[in-house]
Amino acid sequence: MQAQIDWYATHGRLAEAPAEQVAPLRRRLLRLSTRITRDPYGKQVTDGPVARMELKEQAWGAADTHRRAS
């Protein structure tokens, strides 16, 4: 779940990043995306796409809570 939370945080920073920070943030998004899609949990469950959507929803809620606390 932490990788998905980090993905949302990085994506948010990318939206407002100055030009010199865009490339490093995009590389981070790619690394996080790879980590998320290759996670073994998604391959162990019967319905992988549903599990990934649940992960995204939980991570979005956690990331939103973190943003409000900051």
Contacts in CASP RR format, 6 or more apart in sequence:
PFRMAT RR
TARGET T0000
AUTHOR 0000-0000-0000
METHOD contacts of the structure
MODEL  1
MQAQIDWYATHGRLAEAPAEQVAPLRRRLLRLSTRITRDPYGKQVTDGPV
ARMELKEQAWGAADTHRRAS
1 55 0 8 1.000
1 58 0 8 1.000
1 59 0 8 1.000
1 62 0 8 1.000
3 32 0 8 1.000
3 35 0 8 1.000
3 36 0 8 1.000
3 39 0 8 1.000
4 32 0 8 1.000
4 36 0 8 1.000
4 55 0 8 1.000
4 56 0 8 1.000
4 58 0 8 1.000
4 59 0 8 1.000
5 59 0 8 1.000
5 62 0 8 1.000
5 63 0 8 1.000
5 66 0 8 1.000
6 32 0 8 1.000
7 29 0 8 1.000
7 32 0 8 1.000
7 33 0 8 1.000
7 36 0 8 1.000
7 59 0 8 1.000
8 59 0 8 1.000
8 60 0 8 1.000
8 63 0 8 1.000
9 63 0 8 1.000
9 66 0 8 1.000
10 25 0 8 1.000
10 28 0 8 1.000
10 29 0 8 1.000
10 32 0 8 1.000
11 29 0 8 1.000
13 21 0 8 1.000
13 25 0 8 1.000
14 22 0 8 1.000
14 25 0 8 1.000
14 26 0 8 1.000
14 29 0 8 1.000
17 25 0 8 1.000
36 52 0 8 1.000
36 55 0 8 1.000
41 51 0 8 1.000
42 48 0 8 1.000
42 51 0 8 1.000
42 52 0 8 1.000
45 51 0 8 1.000
END
